[in-house]
Amino acid sequence: MARRRRRLSTPFDVVVGRNSVTAALAAGTRAVHTVIVDRAGGGEAVDEIRRLARAVGAELNVVENRELTKLAGGDFHQGVAAYVAKRPTPPWEELVAGPRAGRPFVVLDHVEDPRNLGSVVRSAAAFGAGGVFFPPRRQVQVTPSVAKVAEGGLEYVPVVPLTNVAQFLRQVKEAEIWCYGLEADGEARMGELEFGRSASFVLGGEGVGLSAAARRECDAVVAIPLAGDVPPLNVAAAAAVTLYEFRRQHPLAGAVDRKG
């Protein structure tokens, strides 16, 4: 007799990819309702996902690969997906008013590529950022493909929508948080500038960079020095370099020193 699937009574996100599903199950930050695996899939990673699903009481459904591809909106799911309770989105005012020294903010000024958004979230989680902020208008949204690229980062760092980037930066500065823009023609150079321990980093969209309104609100605009006459780093790479440099200057207590 076929098992009846549990009816979901609360809003949920679709999380896909082995690392993302594993993180959702292990982090415990939000309820995992259902884990879905490819009937033909297997291996240690999938076995661990099955074990974690049982441990948290999540329903386990086994389906054909095409069903996972349809659910994910593409074939990037690696044979696993999950229905997870929607991420709690704290008001940005709450994050700005709370403890933030040593937990930098990342502010995205109209990033359109989901791979870049996912990579920024992953770096933000890896380097202990306090939040990723973005304006939903003319900006890619958090989709299953973004979650896949983030590799579980969405479980560890708040991703918060903004009405207006420039207005948000003004509020950030009033809270005595330094605002640093990242741009190829910045007057300051990465590695020579000492970042404040309370900091926000503003990165512009692909091909257009920072908007004039956002740039005016920055306390400094910083350039990442590059070797030779090569194109500037994209927003995802620039975010990773910047957050690493911030963490080099301000080590995170309890950080795990490991490769990767």
C-alpha positions in Angstrom: 0.0 0.0 0.0 1.4 3.4 -1.0 2.3 5.7 1.9 0.2 8.8 2.1 2.3 12.0 1.9 2.0 14.4 4.7 0.1 17.5 3.9 2.2 20.7 4.5 0.2 23.2 6.5 2.9 25.9 6.8 4.8 27.8 4.1 8.0 26.1 3.0 11.2 26.6 0.9 12.5 24.0 -1.5 16.2 23.2 -0.7 18.2 21.2 -3.2 21.6 19.7 -3.4 23.4 17.4 -1.0 25.3 20.0 1.0 22.3 22.3 1.3 19.9 19.5 2.4 22.5 18.2 4.9 22.9 21.6 6.3 19.2 22.2 6.7 18.9 18.8 8.5 22.0 19.4 10.7 21.6 23.1 11.6 18.3 22.7 13.3 17.4 26.4 12.6 14.2 25.5 10.9 11.9 22.4 10.5 12.5 20.0 7.7 9.1 18.6 6.7 10.1 16.2 3.8 13.3 14.9 2.3 13.1 13.7 -1.3 15.7 11.4 -2.9 16.3 10.0 -6.3 15.2 6.4 -6.6 18.4 5.6 -8.5 20.7 7.7 -6.2 22.9 6.4 -3.4 26.2 6.7 -1.8 27.5 7.8 1.6 26.2 11.4 1.3 22.7 10.3 0.5 22.8 7.6 3.3 23.8 10.4 5.7 20.9 12.5 4.5 18.5 9.6 5.1 19.9 9.1 8.6 19.6 12.8 9.5 16.0 12.8 8.1 15.0 9.9 10.3 16.7 11.6 13.3 14.6 14.8 12.9 11.4 13.0 12.1 11.2 14.2 8.5 9.2 12.3 6.0 11.3 10.5 3.4 10.0 10.2 -0.2 11.7 8.3 -3.0 10.9 9.6 -6.5 12.1 9.4 -10.1 14.9 11.8 -11.1 12.5 13.7 -13.4 10.3 14.6 -10.4 13.3 16.1 -8.6 14.3 18.1 -11.7 10.8 19.5 -12.0 10.7 20.4 -8.3 14.1 22.1 -8.5 13.5 23.8 -11.8 16.7 22.3 -13.2 18.9 19.2 -13.1 21.3 20.6 -10.5 19.7 18.9 -7.5 22.3 16.1 -7.1 19.5 13.6 -6.4 18.1 15.2 -3.2 15.7 17.9 -2.2 13.8 18.9 0.9 10.7 20.9 1.9 11.9 23.1 4.7 10.0 25.7 6.8 10.5 29.2 5.4 13.5 31.1 6.6 12.7 33.5 9.4 13.5 37.0 8.1 14.3 39.4 10.9 13.7 43.1 10.3 16.8 44.8 9.2 16.3 47.3 12.1 16.7 44.4 14.5 20.0 43.3 13.0 21.4 46.8 12.8 20.4 47.5 16.5 21.8 44.1 17.7 25.4 43.0 18.5 27.3 43.2 15.2 31.0 44.0 16.0 33.0 41.4 14.2 30.0 40.3 12.2 30.1 42.4 9.0 27.1 43.1 6.8 27.1 42.5 3.1 24.8 44.8 1.0 24.1 43.9 -2.6 23.2 46.7 -5.0 21.1 44.9 -7.7 22.8 41.6 -8.3 21.0 39.7 -11.0 22.9 36.3 -11.4 21.5 33.6 -9.0 25.0 32.0 -8.9 26.5 35.2 -7.7 23.9 35.6 -5.0 24.4 32.0 -3.8 28.1 32.4 -3.8 27.9 35.6 -1.8 25.7 33.9 0.8 28.1 31.0 1.0 31.0 33.3 1.7 29.0 35.4 4.1 28.3 32.2 6.2 31.8 30.9 5.9 33.4 34.2 7.2 30.8 34.8 9.9 28.9 37.8 8.4 25.9 39.2 10.3 23.6 39.3 7.3 23.2 39.7 3.5 20.9 42.6 2.5 19.5 43.3 -1.0 16.6 45.2 -2.7 14.1 42.7 -4.2 13.4 45.1 -7.1 15.7 44.5 -10.0 17.5 41.8 -7.9 17.5 38.0 -8.2 15.4 36.3 -5.5 16.4 33.4 -3.3 15.5 30.4 -5.5 16.3 26.7 -5.3 19.3 27.3 -7.6 20.5 30.1 -5.2 20.2 27.7 -2.3 22.1 25.0 -4.1 25.1 27.4 -4.8 25.0 28.7 -1.2 25.8 25.1 -0.1 23.9 25.4 3.2 24.9 29.0 3.8 21.2 30.1 4.0 20.9 28.1 7.3 23.6 30.3 9.0 23.3 33.8 7.8 20.1 36.0 7.5 19.2 37.2 4.0 17.1 40.3 4.3 15.2 42.3 1.7 15.5 46.1 1.7 13.3 48.8 0.2 16.2 51.1 -0.7 19.9 50.5 -0.4 20.9 54.1 0.0 18.4 54.7 2.8 19.6 51.5 4.5 23.2 52.7 4.4 22.2 56.0 6.0 20.6 54.1 8.8 23.7 51.8 9.1 26.0 54.8 9.5 23.7 56.4 12.1 24.2 53.1 14.1 28.0 53.8 13.9 28.7 51.1 11.4 31.3 51.9 8.7 30.2 51.5 5.1 32.7 50.4 2.5 31.9 50.2 -1.2 33.8 47.8 -3.5 34.7 49.2 -6.9 37.5 48.8 -9.3 38.3 52.6 -9.3 38.1 52.9 -5.5 40.4 55.5 -3.9 41.5 53.1 -1.1 43.2 49.8 -1.7 42.4 46.5 -0.1 45.2 45.4 2.2 46.2 49.0 3.0 42.9 50.1 4.7 42.1 49.0 8.2 38.4 48.1 8.4 36.3 49.1 11.4 35.2 46.2 13.5 31.6 47.2 12.9 31.4 47.3 9.1 29.2 46.8 6.1 30.4 46.1 2.6 28.5 47.3 -0.4 28.8 45.5 -3.8 27.2 46.5 -7.1 25.5 44.4 -9.7 27.1 42.6 -12.7 28.6 44.9 -15.3 27.3 48.1 -13.6 28.9 48.3 -10.2 27.7 50.5 -7.4 24.8 52.9 -8.1 25.7 56.5 -7.7 23.2 56.8 -4.8 24.8 53.9 -2.9 28.4 55.1 -3.6 27.6 58.5 -2.1 26.6 56.9 1.2 29.9 54.9 1.5 32.6 56.1 4.0 35.2 54.8 1.6 35.3 53.1 -1.8 37.8 50.3 -1.9 39.6 48.7 -4.9 41.0 45.1 -4.8 44.5 45.3 -6.3 45.0 42.8 -9.2 48.0 41.6 -11.0 48.3 42.8 -14.5 45.7 44.3 -16.8 42.9 41.8 -16.1 39.2 42.5 -15.7 37.9 43.2 -12.2 36.6 40.4 -10.1 32.9 39.6 -10.3 30.7 40.4 -7.3 30.9 36.9 -5.8 34.7 36.8 -5.9 35.0 40.3 -4.6 32.8 39.5 -1.7 34.9 36.5 -0.8 38.2 38.4 -0.9 36.7 41.3 1.1 35.2 39.1 3.8 38.5 37.2 4.1 40.4 40.4 4.5 38.0 41.6 7.1 38.3 38.3 9.0 42.1 38.5 8.7 42.0 41.9 10.4 39.3 40.9 12.9 39.6 37.1 13.7 36.4 35.4 14.7 36.4 33.8 18.1 35.8 30.1 17.9 36.5 29.9 14.2 37.5 26.5 12.9 40.9 26.5 11.1 40.5 24.0 8.3 41.2 23.6 4.6 38.4 24.4 2.1 
